[in-house]
Amino acid sequence: MNSPDIHTDRLVLRCLTVDDTEWITKGISNPAVHRWLTSPPHPFHLKDAEDFVALAANDPSARAICLGGDLLGVISLKRDLGYWLKEAAWGNGVISEAIFGLLDHHFAHGGGPVRSGWIKGNSASESALRKAGFSDAGEELQFSCFHGRKIKVERVTLDDRSGLAGPPRSRGIDFGKLPYIESPRLRTRPLTT
């Protein structure tokens, strides 16, 4: 099943395809990226990416983060909001924009509460999730394949769109730059006041 792309100011969040396996393998294999992820196998091989994409290609909850022609990472929202970016994309507000885009889409389509979290020490993820309005839900131990043991994860939740720090305009996003959703026959736009 193919789902329409989600567009933000700079990004396109599109469904994954079998062509994504090589850049995903390279991105997650970087220890600077992999150390902040709990579930990908370690070491991470092409076969692992192939298995992931085989499941995710039919699931619109997992999306490639694209900026122009560059593939920067993956964001997904199923039970939890999860994401990763290639190291070269860090520090440019990409993940915050992707999080807002996916959450706006999620809540606009009747999605319920969202959970997420970060490995203790990952200040970039903490900052991005706090900007999005997530609130503390406690700490838990979670097994990390990269570390080969249970590590501390700070869990957070977002109950609804009101947790997104107010309406889009009040958090510095212009209504005209909210995600548009396109399909072969239709294009939807955000409601305006």
N, C-alpha and C positions, 0 to 999 in steps of 0.2 A: 504494500500500500504506500503510495507516494503522497506526502502531505505538502501543502503550500509552504513556501519559504516565509520566514519571518524577517522583516526588514527593520533596521534601526537607523539612526543617523548615519553611521559609517559601515555597519555590518550587515551581512546576510547570514541567517541561521538556517541551514538547509539540512535535509535528511542525508544520512550517510549512504555511500555507495561502495561497491567492491573496489573501486579505484582509490579508496581512502586508506587502504591497509598499509602502504609503505610509509606515508608521512606520519600516520599514527604510531607505527612501530618506532620510527626514528624519534618522535617527540617524547613518547613515554619511556623509551630506553635511556634517555638522558637522566643520570642520577639526580641532577638538580630539580627535575620535574618529578620523577618517580618517587622520591623520598617523601613527598607530600600527599601521596595517594595510598589508600589502604587496600583496595581490591585487585589491581592488576598484578598478575604473576610476576615473580622476580627470579631470574632475569626475564625480560619481556621480549618475545620473539615475533617474527612475522606471522607464525601460526596462531599466536594469541590474538593478534590484531584481526586476522582472518575470521577466527571464531567469534570475536566481539562484533565485527561488522556483519557477519552472517545473521546474528540475532538482531542487531540494531537496524539493519537496512529496512526491515519491515515494521519498524517501531518509530513513529514520529516524535517520541519523547526524547530521542537522542539525536543531536544535531551537530554538524560541523560548523565552526565559527570561521567565517570568511570575511576578509577585508580586501576588497578589490579582487585580484586573482590569488591572493595569499591564503593558505589554509593554516589557521593559527592554533586550533585546539578543538575540544569537544565539550559540549554542555548537554546535560540531560536532566529531565525531571520526570521521575516515575514515583517511587516511594519517597525519595530524597532528591534534592537539587545537588548535582555533582558536576564538576568541571575540571578541566586542566588546560593550560596554555603552553605552547612552545616557549622556551626561555627567551628567545629573541623578541617575543611580544609582551613581555612583562613591563609594567610601569607606564603603560600608555592609556589606561582606563578602559582597555578592551573588555576585560572580564566584567567590570561593573556594568558596562553598556549591554553586554550579552545577558547578564543576570536580569537587568531591568526589562530587556526585550522579551525574554522568555517568561518572566513572571507576569508582565502586563498581558501577554498572550494567554497564559494559563488562567489568570483570574477573569479576563474578559470572556473566556469560554466556559465559565462556571466551575473552574477548578477549586478544590478545597485547600485546607491548610498544607503548608510546605515545611518540611524539615531539611536541615542541612547541618554542616559542621566543618571544622577544620582541625588538623593535627596541631596540638599545642606547639607554639613557636612559629606558626605560619601567619605572620602579621598581615601579609597581603590579602590572604583569604578572609581573615578576621575583618579587616577594613572594608572589603567589598561587601560582605554579608551585613555588616552593621550599617553601611550606607543604604542598603536595600531595606532596612527596617526590621531585620530579624532580631528576636529577643532571646535571652538566655534560657536554655532548657536543661542545663546541668552538664556534667562531665561524665564520660564513660570510657571504659577501656575497650579498644577494638583491635582485632588482629590486623597487622600490616604485613603483607607479603614481602615488601621491600625490606623491612626491618626484621622480619622473621620472628616477631613477638607481638604481644599486645602493647599498644601505646595509648596515651591519653588523647582523647578527641573531645573538643568543646562542641556540644550540640546546641543548636538554635532552631527557633521556629518562627514562622510567619503565618498568621491565621487567615488574613485576607488582604485585599488591596489597600485597606486603610493603614496597614503596617508599612506601606511603601513610602512613608514620610510625607503623606499628603497627596493631593492631586499632582499629576505630572508637572504642571506649570510651576508649582511651589517648590519642586525639587530641582528646578533649573532645566527642565526639558520642555521644549516648545511643542505644543500640541501637533503642529504640522510635521514634526519629526518623529512622532511615535510610529511603531511598526505598521506597515501596510501588509496585508496578507493577500497573496496573489495565487490564482489558479488559472488554468487555461481559458476559462470563460469569465471569471469574476475577479474584481479587485475590491477589497474592503478597506475602509479608512477609519481611523479613530473618530469617535463622536466629539464634537466641539460644542462649547457653550456659547 
